Amino acid sequence: MDPTLESDVFARACTSRLVLQDVTGRWGALALGALHEGPARFNALRRRVDGVSEKMLAQTLQALERDGFVVRDVQGTIPPKVEYRLTPLGARLAEQLVALIELVEGSMGEVLAAQSAYDATRD
């Protein structure tokens, strides 16, 4: 891809769509939010992101690493210690995601009321 071209996520062939999918998918957003709290080992991340399978977390971290948001740091200890952390780009992105997460969490009263009102009209 020509780096001088402008990205347009609304364009069908824009590569930014795939990156957006990696970031905003359920596990990507949660992994980035968890790593915003600080570097973590795989099993600690898996515990923090409750409900994610080992396979999905591994795939998610690999995609985020490929996109440049996460670094996988393998330390030469015995046994080897692997830690994941955000890159500077990942930290900027995670900051925005955490703001969105906090907005959603803080708005749950309004969301539940809206859902209840909507459901009442569908009965």
Backbone as a printed PyTorch tensor [residue, N CA C, xyz], in Angstrom:
tensor([[[  0.8410,  -1.1810,   0.0000],
         [  0.0000,   0.0000,   0.0000],
         [  0.8830,   1.2400,   0.0000]],

        [[  0.4790,   2.2190,  -0.7380],
         [  1.2020,   3.4800,  -0.8340],
         [  0.9650,   4.3030,   0.4320]],

        [[  2.0060,   4.5710,   1.2310],
         [  1.8160,   5.2930,   2.4940],
         [  1.3650,   6.7310,   2.3120]],

        [[  1.4450,   7.2570,   1.0900],
         [  1.0120,   8.6340,   0.8540],
         [ -0.4950,   8.7200,   0.6420]],

        [[ -1.1600,   7.5740,   0.4510],
         [ -2.5980,   7.5750,   0.2710],
         [ -3.2960,   7.8140,   1.6060]],

        [[ -4.3860,   8.5270,   1.5410],
         [ -5.1540,   8.7970,   2.7460],
         [ -6.0540,   7.6110,   3.0640]],

        [[ -6.0990,   7.2220,   4.3280],
         [ -6.9710,   6.1230,   4.7480],
         [ -8.4020,   6.6310,   4.8600]],

        [[ -9.3280,   5.7890,   4.4700],
         [-10.7550,   6.0950,   4.5910],
         [-11.4580,   4.8100,   5.0020]],

        [[-11.7280,   4.6670,   6.2790],
         [-12.2980,   3.4390,   6.8140],
         [-13.6470,   3.1010,   6.1800]],

        [[-14.3130,   4.0830,   5.5940],
         [-15.6080,   3.8320,   4.9680],
         [-15.4710,   3.2770,   3.5550]],

        [[-14.2660,   3.3340,   3.0020],
         [-14.0220,   2.7690,   1.6680],
         [-13.8120,   1.2630,   1.7950]],

        [[-14.4670,   0.5040,   0.9470],
         [-14.4580,  -0.9580,   1.0180],
         [-13.0560,  -1.5440,   1.0550]],

        [[-12.1480,  -1.0500,   0.2520],
         [-10.8250,  -1.6560,   0.1320],
         [ -9.7780,  -1.0530,   1.0760]],

        [[-10.1900,  -0.1450,   1.9400],
         [ -9.2250,   0.5120,   2.8170],
         [ -8.7020,  -0.4770,   3.8610]],

        [[ -7.3930,  -0.5490,   3.9790],
         [ -6.7690,  -1.4780,   4.9260],
         [ -7.0210,  -1.0920,   6.3780]],

        [[ -7.4170,   0.1530,   6.6080],
         [ -7.6940,   0.5550,   7.9900],
         [ -8.9040,  -0.1860,   8.5570]],

        [[ -9.7660,  -0.7210,   7.6950],
         [-10.9120,  -1.4930,   8.1820],
         [-10.4610,  -2.7240,   8.9670]],

        [[ -9.4450,  -3.3940,   8.4740],
         [ -8.9590,  -4.5950,   9.1700],
         [ -8.3430,  -4.2290,  10.5160]],

        [[ -7.6310,  -3.1280,  10.5590],
         [ -7.0300,  -2.6810,  11.8170],
         [ -8.1290,  -2.2860,  12.7940]],

        [[ -9.1340,  -1.5780,  12.2920],
         [-10.2610,  -1.1950,  13.1440],
         [-10.9550,  -2.4320,  13.7040]],

        [[-11.0700,  -3.4490,  12.8890],
         [-11.6710,  -4.7110,  13.3400],
         [-10.8340,  -5.3480,  14.4450]],

        [[ -9.5110,  -5.3400,  14.2970],
         [ -8.6320,  -5.8940,  15.3360],
         [ -8.8090,  -5.1460,  16.6600]],

        [[ -8.9310,  -3.8350,  16.5670],
         [ -8.9930,  -2.9870,  17.7560],
         [-10.3630,  -3.0160,  18.4140]],

        [[-11.4160,  -3.0000,  17.6210],
         [-12.7560,  -2.8580,  18.1880],
         [-13.4850,  -4.1790,  18.3820]],

        [[-12.8810,  -5.2670,  17.9560],
         [-13.4860,  -6.5550,  18.2540],
         [-13.5320,  -6.7380,  19.7590]],

        [[-14.4010,  -7.6000,  20.2170],
         [-14.5870,  -7.7740,  21.6560],
         [-13.2710,  -7.9900,  22.3840]],

        [[-12.4600,  -8.9030,  21.9120],
         [-11.2390,  -9.2480,  22.6390],
         [-10.1400,  -8.2180,  22.4420]],

        [[-10.0650,  -7.5970,  21.2730],
         [ -9.0420,  -6.5810,  21.0350],
         [ -9.2010,  -5.3930,  21.9610]],

        [[-10.4190,  -4.8800,  22.0590],
         [-10.6760,  -3.7280,  22.9200],
         [-10.3970,  -4.0630,  24.3790]],

        [[-10.7940,  -5.2540,  24.8000],
         [-10.5790,  -5.6370,  26.1970],
         [ -9.1000,  -5.8930,  26.4950]],

        [[ -8.3840,  -6.5010,  25.5670],
         [ -6.9460,  -6.7330,  25.7650],
         [ -6.2010,  -5.4040,  25.8370]],

        [[ -6.5300,  -4.4800,  24.9470],
         [ -5.8840,  -3.1700,  24.9710],
         [ -6.2280,  -2.4250,  26.2620]],

        [[ -7.4760,  -2.5150,  26.6850],
         [ -7.8720,  -1.8810,  27.9460],
         [ -7.1330,  -2.4730,  29.1310]],

        [[ -6.9700,  -3.7890,  29.1360],
         [ -6.2370,  -4.4410,  30.2280],
         [ -4.7720,  -4.0470,  30.2120]],

        [[ -4.1740,  -3.9920,  29.0420],
         [ -2.7560,  -3.6170,  28.9480],
         [ -2.5380,  -2.1350,  29.2590]],

        [[ -3.5870,  -1.3410,  29.1770],
         [ -3.4850,   0.0720,  29.5630],
         [ -3.1540,   0.1850,  31.0480]],

        [[ -3.5270,  -0.8460,  31.8220],
         [ -3.2300,  -0.8800,  33.2560],
         [ -1.7650,  -1.1930,  33.5250]],

        [[ -1.0500,  -1.6950,  32.5050],
         [  0.3690,  -2.0050,  32.6520],
         [  0.7140,  -3.3170,  31.9720]],

        [[  2.0110,  -3.5830,  31.7930],
         [  2.4360,  -4.8350,  31.1600],
         [  1.9020,  -6.0380,  31.9190]],

        [[  1.6840,  -7.1160,  31.1820],
         [  1.1250,  -8.3120,  31.8190],
         [  1.5920,  -9.5660,  31.1000]],

        [[  1.6840, -10.6310,  31.8550],
         [  1.9620, -11.9410,  31.2810],
         [  0.6570, -12.5050,  30.7180]],

        [[  0.7830, -13.5030,  29.8560],
         [ -0.3620, -14.0540,  29.1380],
         [ -1.4720, -14.5030,  30.0950]],

        [[ -1.1200, -15.3050,  31.1020],
         [ -2.1460, -15.8280,  32.0010],
         [ -2.7960, -14.7340,  32.8380]],

        [[ -2.0490, -13.7080,  33.1810],
         [ -2.6380, -12.5820,  33.9100],
         [ -3.6340, -11.8500,  33.0150]],

        [[ -3.2920, -11.6960,  31.7510],
         [ -4.2220, -11.0800,  30.7980],
         [ -5.4740, -11.9220,  30.6360]],

        [[ -5.2750, -13.2180,  30.5520],
         [ -6.4120, -14.1240,  30.3760],
         [ -7.3590, -14.0530,  31.5820]],

        [[ -6.7980, -13.9230,  32.7720],
         [ -7.6430, -13.7750,  33.9610],
         [ -8.3580, -12.4240,  33.9620]],

        [[ -7.6600, -11.3870,  33.5270],
         [ -8.2360, -10.0290,  33.5150],
         [ -9.3590,  -9.9170,  32.4920]],

        [[ -9.1670, -10.5200,  31.3220],
         [-10.1730, -10.4880,  30.2620],
         [-11.0290, -11.7470,  30.4170]],

        [[-11.8590, -11.7200,  31.4030],
         [-12.6680, -12.8720,  31.7840],
         [-13.5180, -13.3650,  30.6100]],

        [[-13.4280, -14.6700,  30.3450],
         [-14.2450, -15.2730,  29.2970],
         [-13.5270, -15.5380,  27.9910]],

        [[-12.3570, -14.9580,  27.7930],
         [-11.6190, -15.1830,  26.5420],
         [-10.9030, -16.5350,  26.6230]],

        [[-10.9470, -17.2730,  25.5220],
         [-10.2300, -18.5430,  25.4900],
         [ -8.7460, -18.2790,  25.2470]],

        [[ -7.9410, -19.2630,  25.5700],
         [ -6.4960, -19.1440,  25.3460],
         [ -6.2130, -18.8950,  23.8640]],

        [[ -6.8970, -19.6380,  23.0090],
         [ -6.6920, -19.5080,  21.5610],
         [ -7.0620, -18.1070,  21.0660]],

        [[ -8.2160, -17.5900,  21.5000],
         [ -8.6530, -16.2630,  21.0320],
         [ -7.7380, -15.1610,  21.5510]],

        [[ -7.2880, -15.2860,  22.7900],
         [ -6.3800, -14.2690,  23.3260],
         [ -5.0670, -14.2960,  22.5690]],

        [[ -4.5490, -15.4780,  22.2850],
         [ -3.2920, -15.5830,  21.5310],
         [ -3.4570, -14.9610,  20.1390]],

        [[ -4.5520, -15.2600,  19.4600],
         [ -4.7920, -14.6900,  18.1270],
         [ -4.9470, -13.1770,  18.1980]],

        [[ -5.6490, -12.7040,  19.2130],
         [ -5.8670, -11.2690,  19.3810],
         [ -4.5550, -10.5410,  19.6310]],

        [[ -3.7460, -11.0820,  20.5330],
         [ -2.4590, -10.4450,  20.8270],
         [ -1.5430, -10.4540,  19.6130]],

        [[ -1.5810, -11.5290,  18.8460],
         [ -0.7640, -11.6100,  17.6380],
         [ -1.1920, -10.5400,  16.6350]],

        [[ -2.4900, -10.3590,  16.4520],
         [ -2.9930,  -9.3350,  15.5230],
         [ -2.6060,  -7.9430,  16.0060]],

        [[ -2.7400,  -7.6880,  17.3060],
         [ -2.3850,  -6.3740,  17.8530],
         [ -0.8870,  -6.1250,  17.7800]],

        [[ -0.1060,  -7.1750,  17.9070],
         [  1.3510,  -7.0510,  17.7560],
         [  1.6860,  -6.7160,  16.3040]],

        [[  1.0450,  -7.4100,  15.3760],
         [  1.2840,  -7.1580,  13.9440],
         [  0.9190,  -5.7240,  13.5710]],

        [[ -0.1620,  -5.2130,  14.1700],
         [ -0.6140,  -3.8470,  13.8800],
         [  0.2520,  -2.7820,  14.5530]],

        [[  1.1390,  -3.1950,  15.4390],
         [  2.0320,  -2.2380,  16.0870],
         [  1.5160,  -1.6510,  17.3850]],

        [[  0.4910,  -2.2720,  17.9760],
         [ -0.0780,  -1.7600,  19.2160],
         [  0.4870,  -2.4390,  20.4580]],

        [[  0.9890,  -3.6520,  20.2830],
         [  1.4570,  -4.4650,  21.4110],
         [  2.8410,  -5.0220,  21.0940]],

        [[  3.6590,  -5.1210,  22.1270],
         [  4.9720,  -5.7540,  22.0040],
         [  4.9720,  -6.9990,  22.8740]],

        [[  5.4560,  -8.0830,  22.3060],
         [  5.6300,  -9.3470,  23.0380],
         [  7.0990,  -9.4170,  23.4290]],

        [[  7.3620,  -9.3560,  24.7170],
         [  8.7310,  -9.3210,  25.2250],
         [  9.0710, -10.6730,  25.8590]],

        [[  9.9610, -11.4250,  25.2040],
         [ 10.3870, -12.7270,  25.7180],
         [ 11.7010, -12.5200,  26.4610]],

        [[ 11.6800, -12.8190,  27.7480],
         [ 12.8700, -12.6470,  28.5700],
         [ 13.5810, -13.9910,  28.6800]],

        [[ 14.8760, -13.9670,  28.5780],
         [ 15.6800, -15.1810,  28.5370],
         [ 15.8950, -15.8490,  29.8700]],

        [[ 14.8760, -15.9660,  30.6460],
         [ 14.9850, -16.6550,  31.9330],
         [ 14.5960, -18.1170,  31.7450]],

        [[ 14.8210, -18.9120,  32.7770],
         [ 14.4110, -20.3180,  32.7300],
         [ 13.4160, -20.5250,  33.8680]],

        [[ 12.1720, -20.8610,  33.5750],
         [ 11.5890, -20.9460,  32.2330],
         [ 11.4430, -19.5490,  31.6240]],

        [[ 11.3020, -19.4830,  30.3000],
         [ 11.1670, -18.1720,  29.6480],
         [  9.9430, -17.4110,  30.1690]],

        [[ 10.1140, -16.1360,  30.3630],
         [  9.0290, -15.2700,  30.8230],
         [  8.6150, -14.3910,  29.6480]],

        [[  7.3290, -14.4220,  29.3110],
         [  6.8050, -13.6210,  28.2040],
         [  5.8520, -12.5910,  28.7840]],

        [[  6.0850, -11.3550,  28.4200],
         [  5.2510, -10.2610,  28.9090],
         [  4.7720,  -9.4440,  27.7170]],

        [[  3.5560,  -8.9510,  27.8030],
         [  2.9820,  -8.1010,  26.7630],
         [  2.8480,  -6.6930,  27.3050]],

        [[  3.1420,  -5.7190,  26.4380],
         [  2.9830,  -4.3210,  26.8280],
         [  2.5720,  -3.5130,  25.6050]],

        [[  2.0290,  -2.3480,  25.8660],
         [  1.6120,  -1.4680,  24.7820],
         [  2.8050,  -0.7220,  24.2040]],

        [[  2.7820,  -0.5020,  22.9150],
         [  3.7410,   0.3960,  22.2760],
         [  3.2340,   1.8220,  22.5240]],

        [[  4.0110,   2.8430,  22.1940],
         [  3.4920,   4.2180,  22.3240],
         [  2.1960,   4.4160,  21.5110]],

        [[  2.1290,   3.8450,  20.3240],
         [  0.9020,   3.9250,  19.5240],
         [ -0.2380,   3.1870,  20.2330]],

        [[  0.0550,   2.0160,  20.7670],
         [ -0.9450,   1.2440,  21.4930],
         [ -1.4380,   1.9770,  22.7310]],

        [[ -0.5360,   2.6860,  23.4170],
         [ -0.9200,   3.4370,  24.6110],
         [ -1.8740,   4.5760,  24.2430]],

        [[ -1.6040,   5.2570,  23.1290],
         [ -2.5110,   6.3300,  22.6830],
         [ -3.8860,   5.7610,  22.3330]],

        [[ -3.8820,   4.6360,  21.6570],
         [ -5.1340,   3.9950,  21.2710],
         [ -5.8880,   3.4990,  22.5020]],

        [[ -5.1930,   2.8350,  23.4080],
         [ -5.8260,   2.2890,  24.6120],
         [ -6.4310,   3.3970,  25.4680]],

        [[ -5.7790,   4.5510,  25.5020],
         [ -6.3160,   5.6800,  26.2670],
         [ -7.7020,   6.0630,  25.7480]],

        [[ -7.8570,   6.0740,  24.4350],
         [ -9.1560,   6.3900,  23.8330],
         [-10.1710,   5.2860,  24.1180]],

        [[ -9.7370,   4.0410,  24.0260],
         [-10.6370,   2.9190,  24.3030],
         [-11.0860,   2.9100,  25.7580]],

        [[-10.1790,   3.1970,  26.6630],
         [-10.5310,   3.2380,  28.0830],
         [-11.5520,   4.3430,  28.3330]],

        [[-11.4080,   5.4760,  27.6610],
         [-12.4050,   6.5490,  27.7930],
         [-13.7720,   6.0640,  27.3050]],

        [[-13.7950,   5.3280,  26.2070],
         [-15.0450,   4.7690,  25.6960],
         [-15.6230,   3.7470,  26.6660]],

        [[-14.7670,   2.8700,  27.1940],
         [-15.2130,   1.8640,  28.1690],
         [-15.8200,   2.5550,  29.3870]],

        [[-15.1560,   3.5810,  29.8840],
         [-15.6660,   4.3000,  31.0560],
         [-16.9860,   4.9980,  30.7520]],

        [[-17.1280,   5.5340,  29.5490],
         [-18.3850,   6.1620,  29.1420],
         [-19.5160,   5.1400,  29.1240]],

        [[-19.2470,   3.9680,  28.5490],
         [-20.2650,   2.9090,  28.5000],
         [-20.6200,   2.4530,  29.9140]],

        [[-19.6060,   2.1670,  30.7350],
         [-19.8680,   1.7070,  32.0980],
         [-20.6600,   2.7540,  32.8940]],

        [[-20.3070,   4.0210,  32.7320],
         [-20.9760,   5.0980,  33.4640],
         [-22.3740,   5.4010,  32.9650]],

        [[-22.7140,   4.9030,  31.7910],
         [-24.0200,   5.1760,  31.1860],
         [-24.9690,   3.9950,  31.2770]],

        [[-24.6070,   2.9610,  31.9970],
         [-25.4080,   1.7410,  32.0020],
         [-26.8240,   1.9500,  32.5440]],

        [[-27.0000,   2.8670,  33.4790],
         [-28.3490,   3.1600,  33.9650],
         [-29.2410,   3.6470,  32.8250]],

        [[-28.7230,   4.5810,  32.0330],
         [-29.4740,   5.1010,  30.8840],
         [-29.6900,   4.0270,  29.8250]],

        [[-28.6650,   3.2060,  29.6020],
         [-28.7660,   2.1410,  28.6020],
         [-29.8340,   1.1310,  29.0090]],

        [[-29.8120,   0.7060,  30.2690],
         [-30.7980,  -0.2690,  30.7390],
         [-32.2120,   0.2890,  30.6660]],

        [[-32.3720,   1.5780,  30.9700],
         [-33.6930,   2.2070,  30.8730],
         [-34.1510,   2.2470,  29.4170]],

        [[-33.2440,   2.5790,  28.5180],
         [-33.5870,   2.6180,  27.0920],
         [-33.9470,   1.2270,  26.5890]],

        [[-33.1870,   0.2260,  26.9950],
         [-33.4850,  -1.1520,  26.5880],
         [-34.8470,  -1.5890,  27.1010]],

        [[-35.1470,  -1.2500,  28.3480],
         [-36.4240,  -1.6200,  28.9370],
         [-37.5760,  -0.9290,  28.1990]],

        [[-37.4270,   0.3520,  27.8990],
         [-38.4620,   1.0780,  27.1620],
         [-38.6360,   0.5040,  25.7630]],

        [[-37.5620,   0.1890,  25.1000],
         [-37.6200,  -0.4000,  23.7600],
         [-38.3220,  -1.7520,  23.8100]],

        [[-37.9110,  -2.5940,  24.7590],
         [-38.5020,  -3.9290,  24.8840],
         [-39.9900,  -3.8630,  25.1890]],

        [[-40.4090,  -2.8640,  25.9610],
         [-41.8290,  -2.7080,  26.3190],
         [-42.6760,  -2.4160,  25.0930]],

        [[-42.1040,  -1.7530,  24.1080],
         [-42.8620,  -1.4540,  22.8760],
         [-42.9160,  -2.6340,  21.9310]],

        [[-42.1280,  -3.6450,  22.1730],
         [-42.0570,  -4.8080,  21.2880],
         [-42.9150,  -5.9770,  21.7790]],

        [[-43.4650,  -5.8570,  22.9910],
         [-44.2710,  -6.9650,  23.5440],
         [-45.6240,  -7.0540,  22.9100]]])
